[in-house]
Amino acid sequence: MTTPLTAHEAYRRYRDEWTTVDKAAQLTAAFIRRRAARLHLSCHVSARAKEVSSFIKKAYRKQYTDPWKEITDKAGIRIVVPYSSLLDEALDLITSNFTVVRVEDDRKEPGLEERLQYPRLHVQIRARGEEMDPDGVPYQCEVQIRTEAADVWARMSHSLMYKPGSTTDIPSDVRRSLYRLIALVELYDSEVERGVKALAEHPDFTRNNRLLAEAERIYQTFSSHPYDRELSEDVVDVIIDAIGDDPGYADRLVEFAEEHRGRIERAYEQYGPTSEQFLEHGRYLLVSQPESLIIFERLANARYDLQATWEGNLEDRLLTDMARIWRVRW
């Protein structure tokens, strides 16, 4: 049994291990993104190691007995889903793929409606990877799972309320406003979910939309760089004819991305929007777009179909650039 560290000792240790903690968080988040893409789960996954300055302030403020062990959010991951019924899918993704230390789920806790907070859904897990701390203990991550609306509310309320001794410290008119916002968050979540389901069943919500949504999910496992949605729609409207009526294509696209992950990562690094190739020549426009994954897959498996649908509909140079990157003779 190790001797508890003082706050300053824990700070110095965390300062020395920060890079490794951050690496554990990033590896874990990357794995979650890939699993979410495979499950066709729409979500945004972010990761960070707690700032060293925040760690020491929390250690002193909370007066922990053993701050090194009791500060459990050294590595933090946030999963944000579009609406509330996806919370359980995200939770299942985590509990099915990681060693779970504990789950904190306040969604059905009695009396929550009387508190000035949104239901907490946190999971403490062992981080991805083989890294161990100097004590031989695997690093852990605190995973927070929220809806988009709850994430906005949490960040806003955190800045307003951080951190009075109790809700009685908050002026009554401010407290009332925050309660009203919680109700709006719940209404927003339910209306977004209703709208998404109705849109998916609408005849105008075409296969093109579904294909682009799948490509976007997978693309987020490679890059967080912003892209031009209208350009994506224009390109997908053309290249979808090179796929044909294939109900299993979304799964095949995920498999293709996993099989060629290293090659695709190198393509994005060498020709993406921050690369010398792009900045110097202003070409390789589609490499920074999610539909690039579909183009690479078709170049690998059906290049003549892709060429036939492309000609006369989109600029030839866009495709020849992609073919050059994928090393396909044109």
KETI-65832 format. One line per 4 residues: number of its first residue (from 1); for each residue x, y, z of N, C-alpha, C. Coordinates in pm, whole numbers. Example, Ala and Ser with C-alpha at 12.3 -4.5 7.8 and 13.67 -1.06 7.14 Angstrom:
BEGIN
1) 1319/-569/780/1230/-450/780/1320/-330/780 ~ 1285/-225/708/1367/-106/714/1290/3/787
# end
This chain:
BEGIN
1) 86/-120/0/0/0/0/89/125/0 ~ 68/213/-96/152/332/-108/108/441/-11 ~ 205/521/30/176/633/120/109/745/42 ~ -2/803/93/-68/912/21/27/1030/-2
5) 15/1092/-116/96/1207/-150/31/1335/-99 ~ 111/1430/-63/58/1562/-31/14/1628/-162 ~ -57/1740/-149/-103/1810/-268/15/1852/-355 ~ 123/1900/-294/237/1945/-372/311/1827/-435
9) 322/1717/-363/384/1597/-419/304/1544/-537 ~ 171/1545/-523/85/1499/-632/99/1591/-753 ~ 110/1721/-727/129/1818/-836/257/1789/-913 ~ 366/1768/-843/493/1743/-910/488/1613/-990
13) 424/1512/-934/412/1387/-1007/327/1405/-1133 ~ 216/1478/-1118/130/1498/-1234/200/1579/-1342 ~ 275/1679/-1300/352/1760/-1395/446/1671/-1476 ~ 512/1577/-1409/608/1488/-1477/538/1387/-1568
17) 416/1349/-1534/346/1244/-1609/242/1299/-1706 ~ 231/1432/-1714/122/1491/-1793/123/1442/-1938 ~ 237/1436/-2001/245/1394/-2141/191/1252/-2159 ~ 225/1164/-2066/178/1025/-2075/28/1017/-2051
21) -22/1097/-1956/-166/1099/-1929/-242/1149/-2052 ~ -189/1253/-2115/-255/1306/-2234/-253/1204/-2348 ~ -143/1133/-2363/-136/1029/-2466/-241/922/-2441 ~ -258/882/-2315/-359/781/-2282/-500/830/-2316
25) -526/958/-2289/-658/1015/-2321/-681/1018/-2471 ~ -580/1060/-2547/-596/1071/-2692/-613/934/-2758 ~ -537/834/-2713/-551/699/-2767/-688/642/-2738 ~ -737/668/-2617/-869/618/-2579/-978/684/-2662
29) -968/815/-2680/-1067/886/-2761/-1065/840/-2906 ~ -946/816/-2961/-937/769/-3099/-1005/634/-3115 ~ -987/546/-3017/-1052/416/-3023/-1203/431/-3017 ~ -1252/521/-2929/-1396/543/-2918/-1453/594/-3050
33) -1382/685/-3115/-1430/737/-3245/-1443/624/-3347 ~ -1345/535/-3350/-1350/425/-3446/-1465/330/-3415 ~ -1486/300/-3288/-1597/212/-3252/-1731/277/-3283 ~ -1741/407/-3257/-1866/478/-3287/-1896/475/-3436
37) -1793/494/-3519/-1813/488/-3663/-1860/350/-3705 ~ -1802/247/-3648/-1842/110/-3682/-1987/83/-3642 ~ -2030/144/-3532/-2167/126/-3484/-2264/224/-3547 ~ -2213/313/-3635/-2295/417/-3698/-2359/508/-3594
41) -2284/536/-3488/-2332/623/-3380/-2281/764/-3403 ~ -2372/858/-3419/-2334/998/-3437/-2293/1057/-3303 ~ -2171/1106/-3294/-2124/1169/-3171/-1997/1246/-3199 ~ -1966/1337/-3109/-1839/1410/-3113/-1760/1369/-2990
45) -1636/1326/-3010/-1553/1278/-2901/-1431/1369/-2887 ~ -1412/1423/-2769/-1296/1508/-2742/-1222/1453/-2620 ~ -1094/1485/-2611/-1013/1434/-2501/-912/1539/-2458 ~ -872/1530/-2333/-769/1619/-2283/-715/1565/-2152
49) -590/1598/-2125/-535/1578/-1992/-559/1707/-1914 ~ -597/1693/-1791/-625/1811/-1708/-502/1902/-1704 ~ -525/2031/-1719/-413/2125/-1711/-344/2112/-1575 ~ -213/2122/-1577/-137/2107/-1453/-180/2212/-1351
53) -205/2333/-1397/-248/2439/-1304/-383/2406/-1243 ~ -472/2347/-1323/-604/2309/-1269/-590/2196/-1168 ~ -498/2106/-1193/-477/1993/-1101/-436/2043/-963 ~ -337/2130/-958/-289/2174/-827/-394/2258/-755
57) -468/2340/-830/-574/2420/-766/-682/2330/-707 ~ -720/2226/-780/-822/2134/-730/-771/2058/-609 ~ -643/2018/-613/-586/1943/-501/-589/2025/-373 ~ -558/2153/-381/-559/2239/-262/-702/2276/-221
61) -786/2303/-320/-923/2348/-289/-1004/2240/-221 ~ -991/2117/-270/-1073/2007/-219/-1017/1945/-90 ~ -891/1973/-63/-826/1919/58/-842/1766/67 ~ -804/1700/-41/-812/1554/-45/-714/1490/54
65) -750/1372/100/-658/1293/181/-545/1238/95 ~ -581/1193/-26/-484/1139/-121/-516/1197/-258 ~ -470/1319/-287/-511/1387/-411/-474/1310/-538 ~ -364/1237/-538/-327/1165/-660/-434/1063/-698
69) -484/991/-599/-585/888/-627/-726/946/-637 ~ -753/1051/-562/-890/1102/-555/-925/1196/-670 ~ -826/1254/-736/-855/1333/-857/-859/1236/-974 ~ -979/1197/-1011/-996/1089/-1108/-1015/1138/-1251
73) -1019/1271/-1270/-1040/1322/-1405/-909/1376/-1464 ~ -797/1316/-1425/-668/1360/-1483/-673/1346/-1636 ~ -724/1234/-1683/-750/1216/-1826/-901/1219/-1845 ~ -948/1313/-1926/-1092/1329/-1944/-1132/1313/-2089
77) -1245/1249/-2111/-1302/1232/-2244/-1448/1274/-2238 ~ -1491/1346/-2339/-1631/1387/-2346/-1692/1333/-2475 ~ -1804/1264/-2461/-1880/1215/-2576/-2009/1295/-2581 ~ -2031/1365/-2692/-2150/1447/-2708/-2233/1389/-2821
81) -2357/1350/-2789/-2448/1290/-2888/-2557/1391/-2922 ~ -2621/1377/-3038/-2720/1478/-3079/-2844/1487/-2990 ~ -2889/1374/-2936/-3013/1377/-2856/-3010/1263/-2754 ~ -3105/1267/-2661/-3095/1188/-2538/-3107/1038/-2557
85) -3181/990/-2656/-3196/845/-2669/-3067/778/-2716 ~ -2968/858/-2760/-2838/801/-2797/-2743/789/-2678 ~ -2783/841/-2562/-2698/832/-2445/-2670/687/-2408 ~ -2775/604/-2412/-2756/464/-2376/-2668/391/-2477
89) -2677/428/-2604/-2591/366/-2705/-2444/401/-2678 ~ -2420/527/-2643/-2284/568/-2611/-2235/499/-2483 ~ -2322/489/-2385/-2285/421/-2261/-2252/274/-2287 ~ -2332/210/-2371/-2307/69/-2403/-2175/52/-2478
93) -2144/148/-2565/-2015/143/-2637/-1900/140/-2537 ~ -1909/224/-2434/-1801/233/-2336/-1795/107/-2249 ~ -1907/66/-2196/-1906/-48/-2104/-1874/-179/-2175 ~ -1896/-185/-2307/-1870/-308/-2382/-1726/-319/-2429
97) -1654/-208/-2430/-1521/-208/-2490/-1408/-173/-2395 ~ -1442/-140/-2270/-1339/-101/-2175/-1360/-170/-2041 ~ -1255/-174/-1963/-1268/-218/-1825/-1325/-103/-1745 ~ -1443/-122/-1689/-1514/-15/-1619/-1480/-19/-1471
101) -1441/96/-1418/-1413/109/-1275/-1542/143/-1200 ~ -1618/236/-1254/-1748/269/-1195/-1830/349/-1295 ~ -1961/349/-1274/-2055/426/-1355/-2133/518/-1261 ~ -2141/645/-1297/-2222/741/-1221/-2332/790/-1316
105) -2453/742/-1292/-2567/771/-1380/-2680/829/-1295 ~ -2697/962/-1304/-2797/1031/-1222/-2933/1044/-1290 ~ -2950/986/-1408/-3069/1016/-1487/-3200/975/-1419 ~ -3195/872/-1336/-3318/826/-1269/-3311/846/-1118
109) -3217/928/-1075/-3201/949/-932/-3316/1033/-877 ~ -3383/988/-769/-3495/1065/-712/-3450/1202/-665 ~ -3536/1301/-688/-3510/1436/-640/-3419/1519/-727 ~ -3376/1463/-840/-3284/1539/-926/-3351/1666/-979
113) -3483/1658/-1000/-3553/1774/-1054/-3552/1893/-960 ~ -3517/1871/-834/-3512/1979/-737/-3373/2041/-727 ~ -3277/1987/-801/-3141/2037/-794/-3107/2116/-920 ~ -3016/2209/-903/-2978/2295/-1014/-2865/2230/-1094
117) -2896/2117/-1156/-2797/2047/-1235/-2867/1958/-1337 ~ -2790/1919/-1439/-2842/1828/-1540/-2792/1688/-1505 ~ -2868/1582/-1536/-2827/1447/-1496/-2685/1413/-1541 ~ -2606/1367/-1448/-2468/1330/-1476/-2462/1187/-1528
121) -2382/1167/-1633/-2355/1033/-1684/-2205/1023/-1707 ~ -2135/969/-1608/-1990/958/-1612/-1950/811/-1598 ~ -1846/773/-1668/-1794/637/-1657/-1643/646/-1637 ~ -1594/583/-1531/-1451/575/-1507/-1400/445/-1566
125) -1301/453/-1656/-1254/335/-1728/-1102/328/-1727 ~ -1050/209/-1756/-908/197/-1784/-881/251/-1922 ~ -776/330/-1933/-743/392/-2062/-696/288/-2161 ~ -708/322/-2287/-660/237/-2395/-507/241/-2398
129) -445/132/-2436/-301/129/-2447/-236/54/-2333 ~ -108/40/-2342/-32/-40/-2246/40/44/-2141 ~ 18/176/-2143/91/263/-2051/50/235/-1906 ~ 149/228/-1820/128/214/-1676/196/331/-1606
133) 140/372/-1492/208/476/-1417/326/416/-1341 ~ 410/498/-1279/530/445/-1211/499/343/-1101 ~ 374/339/-1052/336/240/-952/292/109/-1015 ~ 295/103/-1150/249/-17/-1219/99/-26/-1231
137) 31/87/-1217/-116/91/-1223/-158/148/-1359 ~ -254/86/-1428/-299/140/-1558/-361/279/-1539 ~ -338/365/-1635/-402/496/-1632/-553/482/-1653 ~ -626/578/-1600/-771/578/-1613/-818/705/-1684
141) -938/698/-1738/-1004/814/-1799/-1143/829/-1738 ~ -1182/953/-1717/-1320/983/-1681/-1393/1020/-1808 ~ -1495/944/-1845/-1571/968/-1966/-1704/1034/-1929 ~ -1727/1152/-1982/-1855/1222/-1963/-1937/1205/-2091
145) -2063/1168/-2075/-2152/1148/-2190/-2269/1246/-2176 ~ -2288/1328/-2278/-2391/1433/-2275/-2458/1445/-2411 ~ -2574/1509/-2411/-2633/1552/-2537/-2573/1688/-2573 ~ -2593/1730/-2698/-2541/1860/-2741/-2601/1973/-2658
149) -2732/1966/-2634/-2797/2072/-2557/-2747/2073/-2413 ~ -2732/1956/-2353/-2683/1948/-2215/-2540/1999/-2205 ~ -2460/1975/-2309/-2322/2022/-2308/-2317/2174/-2307 ~ -2403/2236/-2388/-2410/2383/-2389/-2453/2434/-2252
153) -2558/2371/-2194/-2608/2415/-2063/-2500/2398/-1956 ~ -2429/2285/-1959/-2329/2258/-1856/-2216/2360/-1861 ~ -2171/2393/-1982/-2061/2489/-1994/-2104/2628/-1951 ~ -2228/2665/-1988/-2280/2796/-1951/-2301/2805/-1800
157) -2368/2703/-1741/-2398/2708/-1599/-2271/2699/-1515 ~ -2171/2626/-1567/-2044/2616/-1494/-1979/2753/-1478 ~ -1985/2833/-1583/-1924/2966/-1575/-2004/3059/-1486 ~ -2136/3039/-1479/-2219/3125/-1396/-2215/3087/-1248
161) -2204/2956/-1223/-2222/2909/-1086/-2092/2863/-1021 ~ -1981/2871/-1088/-1858/2811/-1035/-1796/2896/-925 ~ -1787/2833/-810/-1871/2730/-755/-1914/2778/-618 ~ -2037/2821/-607/-2084/2869/-477/-2097/2754/-379
165) -2111/2787/-252/-2121/2683/-151/-2245/2598/-166 ~ -2355/2657/-212/-2478/2582/-236/-2564/2665/-328 ~ -2677/2608/-372/-2765/2681/-462/-2826/2803/-394 ~ -2825/2807/-260/-2881/2924/-192/-2795/3046/-212
169) -2668/3028/-256/-2581/3141/-282/-2616/3211/-412 ~ -2696/3148/-495/-2732/3205/-624/-2858/3289/-608 ~ -2861/3410/-660/-2983/3492/-651/-3103/3418/-707 ~ -3218/3437/-648/-3337/3359/-685/-3375/3378/-831
173) -3358/3499/-886/-3396/3520/-1025/-3302/3446/-1120 ~ -3173/3440/-1084/-3077/3364/-1166/-3107/3215/-1156 ~ -3137/3169/-1035/-3168/3027/-1015/-3291/2988/-1096 ~ -3390/3073/-1098/-3511/3045/-1176/-3479/3037/-1324
177) -3394/3128/-1372/-3357/3127/-1514/-3286/2997/-1552 ~ -3198/2950/-1462/-3125/2827/-1490/-3216/2706/-1490 ~ -3315/2704/-1399/-3413/2595/-1400/-3491/2595/-1532 ~ -3529/2713/-1578/-3603/2722/-1705/-3517/2672/-1821
181) -3388/2698/-1815/-3300/2650/-1921/-3289/2498/-1920 ~ -3290/2437/-1800/-3288/2291/-1793/-3411/2234/-1864 ~ -3525/2296/-1841/-3648/2250/-1908/-3635/2266/-2059 ~ -3574/2376/-2103/-3555/2396/-2247/-3460/2293/-2306
185) -3359/2254/-2229/-3267/2150/-2275/-3343/2020/-2301 ~ -3428/1982/-2207/-3506/1859/-2224/-3598/1871/-2344 ~ -3661/1987/-2362/-3750/2007/-2477/-3671/2003/-2607 ~ -3554/2067/-2609/-3470/2069/-2728/-3430/1927/-2766
189) -3385/1848/-2666/-3344/1710/-2693/-3457/1631/-2757 ~ -3576/1641/-2699/-3689/1561/-2750/-3730/1606/-2889 ~ -3725/1737/-2916/-3764/1786/-3049/-3660/1750/-3155 ~ -3532/1754/-3118/-3429/1712/-3213/-3447/1566/-3248
193) -3471/1484/-3149/-3490/1341/-3174/-3612/1317/-3263 ~ -3720/1385/-3232/-3840/1370/-3314/-3814/1412/-3458 ~ -3743/1525/-3474/-3714/1573/-3608/-3624/1481/-3687 ~ -3520/1426/-3619/-3427/1335/-3687/-3500/1210/-3734
197) -3585/1154/-3650/-3657/1032/-3687/-3756/1059/-3801 ~ -3823/1174/-3793/-3919/1208/-3900/-3847/1231/-4031 ~ -3732/1298/-4025/-3656/1325/-4147/-3605/1196/-4210 ~ -3560/1102/-4126/-3508/975/-4178/-3616/897/-4251
201) -3742/916/-4212/-3852/845/-4276/-3912/922/-4393 ~ -3866/1046/-4411/-3923/1129/-4517/-3867/1086/-4653 ~ -3952/1082/-4755/-3904/1036/-4887/-3794/1124/-4946 ~ -3787/1251/-4906/-3683/1339/-4959/-3548/1322/-4889
205) -3548/1245/-4779/-3421/1218/-4712/-3357/1100/-4784 ~ -3277/1130/-4882/-3233/1031/-4979/-3116/947/-4929 ~ -3084/848/-5007/-2967/765/-4981/-2840/849/-4980 ~ -2841/959/-5058/-2725/1049/-5061/-2698/1105/-4922
209) -2804/1148/-4852/-2788/1204/-4718/-2730/1100/-4622 ~ -2782/979/-4631/-2735/873/-4541/-2589/839/-4569 ~ -2553/834/-4697/-2415/802/-4732/-2320/910/-4681 ~ -2357/1036/-4699/-2272/1145/-4652/-2261/1142/-4500
213) -2369/1112/-4431/-2364/1104/-4285/-2267/996/-4240 ~ -2266/882/-4310/-2172/775/-4275/-2028/820/-4300 ~ -2006/884/-4415/-1871/932/-4446/-1823/1033/-4342 ~ -1913/1121/-4298/-1876/1221/-4196/-1836/1154/-4066
217) -1911/1051/-4025/-1878/982/-3900/-1738/920/-3906 ~ -1708/857/-4019/-1577/792/-4032/-1467/897/-4043 ~ -1495/1004/-4119/-1395/1110/-4138/-1351/1170/-4005 ~ -1443/1179/-3911/-1411/1237/-3780/-1314/1150/-3700
221) -1297/1024/-3740/-1197/941/-3674/-1057/971/-3727 ~ -1048/1045/-3837/-920/1082/-3896/-884/1229/-3874 ~ -984/1316/-3876/-955/1460/-3879/-1066/1538/-3810 ~ -1026/1646/-3744/-1122/1739/-3685/-1128/1868/-3765
225) -1063/1870/-3882/-1058/1990/-3964/-1196/2019/-4023 ~ -1240/2145/-4022/-1371/2178/-4082/-1371/2153/-4232 ~ -1489/2127/-4286/-1501/2101/-4429/-1624/2173/-4483 ~ -1635/2175/-4615/-1743/2245/-4683/-1858/2147/-4709
229) -1965/2163/-4634/-2078/2069/-4644/-2143/2075/-4782 ~ -2156/2193/-4839/-2219/2204/-4970/-2136/2134/-5078 ~ -2005/2146/-5069/-1919/2075/-5163/-1937/1925/-5147 ~ -1946/1878/-5023/-1968/1735/-4999/-2097/1688/-5065
233) -2201/1765/-5051/-2330/1728/-5109/-2322/1721/-5262 ~ -2252/1819/-5322/-2238/1819/-5468/-2163/1696/-5517 ~ -2057/1659/-5446/-1976/1545/-5489/-2050/1414/-5467 ~ -2112/1398/-5350/-2183/1274/-5320/-2300/1252/-5416
237) -2367/1360/-5456/-2477/1347/-5553/-2430/1282/-5683 ~ -2302/1297/-5715/-2247/1238/-5838/-2194/1098/-5813 ~ -2109/1083/-5712/-2038/956/-5695/-2126/844/-5642 ~ -2244/877/-5593/-2332/771/-5543/-2371/675/-5654
241) -2372/724/-5778/-2404/636/-5890/-2295/532/-5915 ~ -2174/555/-5863/-2066/458/-5877/-2076/348/-5772 ~ -2171/361/-5680/-2190/261/-5575/-2304/168/-5609 ~ -2408/223/-5672/-2523/142/-5706/-2609/115/-5584
245) -2699/22/-5598/-2794/-10/-5491/-2732/-116/-5400 ~ -2649/-71/-5308/-2576/-161/-5220/-2609/-128/-5075 ~ -2706/-200/-5014/-2748/-166/-4878/-2640/-187/-4773 ~ -2537/-264/-4805/-2431/-289/-4708/-2308/-203/-4727
249) -2321/-99/-4811/-2202/-20/-4842/-2147/55/-4721 ~ -2233/103/-4634/-2187/177/-4516/-2093/92/-4432 ~ -2127/-35/-4411/-2039/-124/-4335/-1908/-148/-4409 ~ -1916/-161/-4541/-1795/-184/-4618/-1703/-62/-4615
253) -1763/57/-4611/-1681/178/-4604/-1606/184/-4471 ~ -1672/146/-4363/-1605/140/-4232/-1490/40/-4237 ~ -1515/-77/-4293/-1411/-180/-4302/-1294/-133/-4387 ~ -1324/-65/-4497/-1218/-12/-4584/-1132/88/-4507
257) -1196/178/-4433/-1123/280/-4357/-1033/216/-4252 ~ -1080/110/-4187/-998/43/-4087/-883/-34/-4150 ~ -912/-101/-4261/-809/-179/-4328/-695/-90/-4380 ~ -730/29/-4427/-631/119/-4488/-604/242/-4401
261) -627/232/-4272/-618/349/-4184/-482/419/-4196 ~ -375/344/-4191/-243/405/-4200/-223/479/-4330 ~ -266/419/-4439/-249/481/-4570/-333/608/-4581 ~ -453/604/-4530/-541/721/-4535/-485/833/-4447
265) -436/797/-4330/-377/898/-4241/-260/968/-4309 ~ -178/890/-4379/-64/951/-4449/-111/1043/-4561 ~ -217/1004/-4630/-272/1088/-4737/-320/1221/-4682 ~ -390/1217/-4568/-439/1341/-4507/-323/1427/-4457
269) -220/1361/-4405/-106/1436/-4354/-27/1502/-4468 ~ -9/1430/-4577/75/1479/-4687/3/1574/-4782 ~ -132/1561/-4793/-205/1640/-4891/-322/1719/-4831 ~ -341/1710/-4702/-452/1778/-4637/-436/1928/-4634
273) -530/1999/-4574/-535/2146/-4581/-420/2217/-4511 ~ -346/2149/-4424/-232/2212/-4357/-99/2164/-4416 ~ -104/2084/-4521/18/2028/-4579/85/2128/-4673 ~ 213/2106/-4698/285/2191/-4792/228/2178/-4933
277) 188/2057/-4969/132/2034/-5102/9/2121/-5126 ~ -80/2125/-5026/-202/2202/-5041/-173/2352/-5038 ~ -91/2395/-4942/-65/2538/-4926/14/2595/-5043 ~ 104/2515/-5101/187/2563/-5210/114/2562/-5343
281) 38/2455/-5368/-23/2437/-5500/-172/2470/-5502 ~ -238/2474/-5384/-381/2502/-5381/-464/2392/-5444 ~ -410/2272/-5446/-481/2159/-5506/-519/2057/-5398 ~ -563/1942/-5443/-601/1834/-5352/-715/1878/-5259
285) -808/1949/-5318/-919/2008/-5243/-1001/1905/-5168 ~ -1025/1790/-5231/-1117/1692/-5172/-1055/1612/-5060 ~ -923/1623/-5040/-860/1548/-4931/-909/1597/-4795 ~ -952/1721/-4788/-1000/1775/-4661/-1151/1761/-4646
289) -1211/1673/-4726/-1355/1653/-4724/-1389/1508/-4686 ~ -1499/1483/-4617/-1534/1346/-4578/-1560/1253/-4696 ~ -1607/1308/-4808/-1632/1223/-4924/-1504/1166/-4983 ~ -1388/1217/-4938/-1261/1161/-4984/-1253/1013/-4952
293) -1314/969/-4843/-1312/828/-4806/-1385/743/-4909 ~ -1498/793/-4956/-1573/719/-5058/-1493/715/-5188 ~ -1429/826/-5222/-1350/832/-5345/-1234/734/-5338 ~ -1162/732/-5226/-1051/638/-5211/-1101/494/-5223
297) -1214/466/-5161/-1267/329/-5166/-1305/290/-5307 ~ -1368/381/-5380/-1407/351/-5518/-1285/342/-5610 ~ -1184/424/-5585/-1061/413/-5662/-996/276/-5642 ~ -1008/224/-5521/-949/94/-5491/-1029/-22/-5548
301) -1162/-6/-5552/-1247/-121/-5584/-1335/-107/-5708 ~ -1354/15/-5756/-1443/33/-5872/-1406/161/-5946 ~ -1280/175/-5984/-1233/302/-6038/-1299/337/-6171 ~ -1330/237/-6253/-1389/268/-6383/-1534/315/-6367
305) -1605/258/-6271/-1741/307/-6240/-1735/450/-6191 ~ -1635/478/-6105/-1621/614/-6052/-1589/712/-6164 ~ -1498/674/-6251/-1461/763/-6362/-1579/790/-6452 ~ -1660/687/-6478/-1774/703/-6568/-1878/799/-6511
309) -1900/793/-6380/-1999/883/-6320/-1944/1024/-6302 ~ -1813/1035/-6289/-1749/1164/-6265/-1747/1251/-6390 ~ -1711/1191/-6505/-1689/1267/-6628/-1815/1343/-6669 ~ -1794/1472/-6694/-1904/1557/-6737/-1985/1614/-6623
313) -1959/1572/-6499/-2035/1621/-6385/-1951/1701/-6286 ~ -1824/1662/-6273/-1734/1731/-6182/-1602/1756/-6253 ~ -1525/1851/-6204/-1399/1886/-6267/-1304/1766/-6265 ~ -1247/1733/-6381/-1161/1616/-6394/-1041/1623/-6300
317) -984/1743/-6284/-862/1756/-6204/-884/1712/-6059 ~ -1004/1732/-6008/-1032/1690/-5870/-1012/1540/-5855 ~ -1056/1464/-5954/-1044/1318/-5946/-902/1273/-5977 ~ -837/1335/-6073/-699/1294/-6104/-606/1321/-5985
321) -632/1429/-5912/-554/1454/-5790/-572/1341/-5689 ~ -696/1299/-5669/-724/1192/-5574/-662/1060/-5621 ~ -668/1035/-5752/-609/913/-5807/-457/913/-5788 ~ -397/1029/-5802/-253/1039/-5783/-215/1009/-5637
325) -294/1060/-5546/-268/1035/-5404/-281/885/-5372 ~ -383/822/-5432/-409/679/-5403/-322/588/-5493 ~ -242/652/-5577/-149/581/-5664/-222/485/-5757 ~ -323/541/-5820/-399/467/-5921/-364/524/-6057
329) -330/440/-6153/-300/486/-6288/-428/541/-6351 ~ -415/656/-6415/-534/721/-6472/-519/740/-6621
# end
